[in-house]
């Protein structure tokens, strides 16, 4: 029994370590990307949400103005919000990253939608996403695919 538990614990530790290895930080200008991930999809699911923390170490605000990925036919910037008791989601033209501040792209708020995905996104894979900022320029981030409900990567 102990042998099986040890093997099971080793597998859990290996999965956690693999998540840490896959998590990628990226930097362009004063912008730093952390804890980026995309959610896995079911066969036939046409879209997936991508999430991350964007920090701006500069003295001027910047804006995430677009994103693209070879894994999707279209990539949009989105925001979810509550209006009364109704949750609404819609495309936004940009996402402001305040000077010396940060913005969290997370479920229930700002996020990136990969639309018309070309193949199911499977947990353990990575998806390249290019982010374009108004001032800092472009940076590519390799987002690990997390199982639905997997949340952010552990560090």
SEDODREN-984604 format. One record per residue (C-alpha): residue number from 1; residue in one letter; chain; z, x negated, y negated. Coordinates in steps of 0.001 Angstrom, whole numbers. Last residue first. Example, Ala and Ser with C-alpha at 12.3 -4.5 7.8 and 13.67 -1.06 7.14 Angstrom:
BEGIN
+-----+---+---+---------+---------+---------+
|   k | r | c |      up |    east |   north |
+-----+---+---+---------+---------+---------+
|   2 | S | A |    7140 |  -13670 |    1060 |
|   1 | A | A |    7800 |  -12300 |    4500 |
+-----+---+---+---------+---------+---------+
END
This chain:
BEGIN
+-----+---+---+---------+---------+---------+
|   k | r | c |      up |    east |   north |
+-----+---+---+---------+---------+---------+
| 155 | X | A |   -8750 |   -5069 |  -28531 |
| 154 | X | A |   -9169 |   -1602 |  -27063 |
| 153 | X | A |  -12462 |     195 |  -27549 |
| 152 | X | A |  -12483 |    3487 |  -29377 |
| 151 | X | A |  -12518 |    6803 |  -27605 |
| 150 | X | A |  -13110 |    7255 |  -23880 |
| 149 | X | A |  -13253 |   11069 |  -24052 |
| 148 | X | A |  -16852 |   10955 |  -22913 |
| 147 | X | A |  -17327 |    7600 |  -21207 |
| 146 | X | A |  -17914 |    4751 |  -23636 |
| 145 | X | A |  -21289 |    3144 |  -24385 |
| 144 | X | A |  -20771 |    -223 |  -26084 |
| 143 | X | A |  -22468 |    -461 |  -29475 |
| 142 | X | A |  -24527 |   -3577 |  -30158 |
| 141 | X | A |  -24568 |   -3850 |  -33951 |
| 140 | X | A |  -27597 |   -4900 |  -35979 |
| 139 | X | A |  -27129 |   -5661 |  -39681 |
| 138 | X | A |  -29153 |   -4731 |  -42733 |
| 137 | X | A |  -28564 |   -5252 |  -46455 |
| 136 | X | A |  -25264 |   -5716 |  -48322 |
| 135 | X | A |  -26234 |   -3652 |  -51374 |
| 134 | X | A |  -27672 |    -310 |  -50188 |
| 133 | X | A |  -26515 |    -776 |  -46589 |
| 132 | X | A |  -28795 |    -469 |  -43558 |
| 131 | X | A |  -27337 |    -255 |  -40050 |
| 130 | X | A |  -29367 |   -1270 |  -36993 |
| 129 | X | A |  -28105 |     178 |  -33717 |
| 128 | X | A |  -28408 |   -1593 |  -30366 |
| 127 | X | A |  -27017 |     414 |  -27445 |
| 126 | X | A |  -24761 |   -1157 |  -24823 |
| 125 | X | A |  -24190 |     -90 |  -21217 |
| 124 | X | A |  -20780 |     346 |  -19565 |
| 123 | X | A |  -20802 |    4132 |  -19715 |
| 122 | X | A |  -24350 |    5462 |  -19411 |
| 121 | X | A |  -26550 |    6672 |  -22272 |
| 120 | X | A |  -29148 |    9052 |  -20834 |
| 119 | X | A |  -32717 |    8040 |  -21701 |
| 118 | X | A |  -34934 |    8388 |  -24807 |
| 117 | X | A |  -32363 |    9894 |  -27136 |
| 116 | X | A |  -33849 |   12649 |  -29278 |
| 115 | X | A |  -31109 |   12215 |  -31890 |
| 114 | X | A |  -28579 |    9390 |  -32241 |
| 113 | X | A |  -26036 |   10879 |  -34612 |
| 112 | X | A |  -23908 |    8565 |  -36764 |
| 111 | X | A |  -20440 |    9681 |  -37809 |
| 110 | X | A |  -18396 |   10958 |  -40756 |
| 109 | X | A |  -15578 |   13283 |  -39802 |
| 108 | X | A |  -14444 |   15241 |  -36722 |
| 107 | X | A |  -15104 |   12397 |  -34286 |
| 106 | X | A |  -14927 |    9069 |  -36133 |
| 105 | X | A |  -16759 |    6982 |  -38712 |
| 104 | X | A |  -13828 |    5408 |  -40493 |
| 103 | X | A |  -14372 |    4265 |  -44074 |
| 102 | X | A |  -12964 |    1122 |  -45606 |
| 101 | X | A |  -11610 |    -386 |  -48781 |
| 100 | X | A |  -11902 |   -3354 |  -51136 |
|  99 | X | A |  -14738 |   -1505 |  -52887 |
|  98 | X | A |  -15324 |    1902 |  -51303 |
|  97 | X | A |  -17789 |    2453 |  -48428 |
|  96 | X | A |  -19873 |    5484 |  -49363 |
|  95 | X | A |  -21790 |    7227 |  -46577 |
|  94 | X | A |  -25361 |    8164 |  -47381 |
|  93 | X | A |  -27902 |   11004 |  -47468 |
|  92 | X | A |  -25718 |   13347 |  -45397 |
|  91 | X | A |  -26749 |   15354 |  -42312 |
|  90 | X | A |  -24665 |   18317 |  -41302 |
|  89 | X | A |  -21752 |   19494 |  -39239 |
|  88 | X | A |  -19634 |   22547 |  -39954 |
|  87 | X | A |  -16329 |   23626 |  -38426 |
|  86 | X | A |  -15394 |   27179 |  -39403 |
|  85 | X | A |  -11785 |   28280 |  -39931 |
|  84 | X | A |  -11952 |   27882 |  -43706 |
|  83 | X | A |  -14723 |   25381 |  -44264 |
|  82 | X | A |  -13871 |   22468 |  -41990 |
|  81 | X | A |  -15954 |   19320 |  -42121 |
|  80 | X | A |  -18217 |   17233 |  -39930 |
|  79 | X | A |  -20361 |   14571 |  -41570 |
|  78 | X | A |  -23629 |   13073 |  -40405 |
|  77 | X | A |  -25859 |    9996 |  -40862 |
|  76 | X | A |  -29032 |   10423 |  -38825 |
|  75 | X | A |  -30897 |    8428 |  -36164 |
|  74 | X | A |  -34271 |    9551 |  -34852 |
|  73 | X | A |  -36294 |    8995 |  -31679 |
|  72 | X | A |  -33313 |    7262 |  -30113 |
|  71 | X | A |  -32675 |    4200 |  -27911 |
|  70 | X | A |  -34753 |    1918 |  -30192 |
|  69 | X | A |  -32041 |    2481 |  -32807 |
|  68 | X | A |  -32009 |    3220 |  -36532 |
|  67 | X | A |  -29442 |    3674 |  -39280 |
|  66 | X | A |  -29604 |    4661 |  -42924 |
|  65 | X | A |  -27965 |    4552 |  -46347 |
|  64 | X | A |  -24525 |    3077 |  -45621 |
|  63 | X | A |  -23332 |    2792 |  -49198 |
|  62 | X | A |  -21588 |      21 |  -51119 |
|  61 | X | A |  -18648 |      47 |  -53532 |
|  60 | X | A |  -18113 |   -3032 |  -55685 |
|  59 | X | A |  -15385 |   -5718 |  -55518 |
|  58 | X | A |  -16288 |   -6734 |  -51974 |
|  57 | X | A |  -14249 |   -6710 |  -48776 |
|  56 | X | A |  -15916 |   -3506 |  -47569 |
|  55 | X | A |  -14752 |   -2345 |  -44151 |
|  54 | X | A |  -16733 |     -71 |  -41833 |
|  53 | X | A |  -14866 |    1375 |  -38844 |
|  52 | X | A |  -16995 |    2701 |  -36030 |
|  51 | X | A |  -18441 |    5798 |  -34335 |
|  50 | X | A |  -21696 |    6832 |  -32691 |
|  49 | X | A |  -22392 |   10399 |  -31576 |
|  48 | X | A |  -24991 |   11275 |  -28964 |
|  47 | X | A |  -28045 |   13532 |  -28872 |
|  46 | X | A |  -30607 |   15112 |  -26516 |
|  45 | X | A |  -28421 |   15766 |  -23443 |
|  44 | X | A |  -30892 |   16048 |  -20549 |
|  43 | X | A |  -28786 |   13919 |  -18194 |
|  42 | X | A |  -25231 |   13756 |  -19565 |
|  41 | X | A |  -24435 |   11415 |  -22422 |
|  40 | X | A |  -22080 |    8492 |  -22990 |
|  39 | X | A |  -20425 |    8231 |  -26400 |
|  38 | X | A |  -21286 |    5436 |  -28800 |
|  37 | X | A |  -19003 |    2597 |  -29851 |
|  36 | X | A |  -18063 |     429 |  -32836 |
|  35 | X | A |  -14504 |    -853 |  -33152 |
|  34 | X | A |  -15329 |   -3012 |  -36190 |
|  33 | X | A |  -18139 |   -3424 |  -38755 |
|  32 | X | A |  -17619 |   -5780 |  -41726 |
|  31 | X | A |  -19376 |   -5419 |  -45092 |
|  30 | X | A |  -19031 |   -8064 |  -47851 |
|  29 | X | A |  -22443 |   -9522 |  -47047 |
|  28 | X | A |  -23368 |   -8551 |  -43510 |
|  27 | X | A |  -20785 |   -8679 |  -40729 |
|  26 | X | A |  -20664 |   -7502 |  -37139 |
|  25 | X | A |  -17810 |   -7040 |  -34705 |
|  24 | X | A |  -18787 |   -6350 |  -31157 |
|  23 | X | A |  -16910 |   -4582 |  -28429 |
|  22 | X | A |  -18491 |   -5617 |  -25138 |
|  21 | X | A |  -15898 |   -8256 |  -24317 |
|  20 | X | A |  -13011 |   -5923 |  -25115 |
|  19 | X | A |  -14486 |   -3157 |  -22971 |
|  18 | X | A |  -14919 |   -5637 |  -20108 |
|  17 | X | A |  -11238 |   -6557 |  -20444 |
|  16 | X | A |  -10200 |   -2908 |  -20164 |
|  15 | X | A |  -12450 |   -2427 |  -17128 |
|  14 | X | A |  -11067 |   -5606 |  -15543 |
|  13 | X | A |   -7480 |   -4473 |  -16139 |
|  12 | X | A |   -8205 |   -1114 |  -14489 |
|  11 | X | A |   -9869 |   -2835 |  -11519 |
|  10 | X | A |   -6943 |   -5272 |  -11174 |
|   9 | X | A |   -4519 |   -2346 |  -11197 |
|   8 | X | A |   -6476 |    -653 |   -8385 |
|   7 | X | A |   -6591 |   -3881 |   -6373 |
|   6 | X | A |   -2849 |   -4365 |   -6848 |
|   5 | X | A |   -2219 |    -746 |   -5857 |
|   4 | X | A |   -4337 |   -1188 |   -2721 |
|   3 | X | A |   -2502 |   -4398 |   -1761 |
|   2 | X | A |     865 |   -2776 |   -2434 |
|   1 | X | A |       0 |       0 |       0 |
+-----+---+---+---------+---------+---------+
END
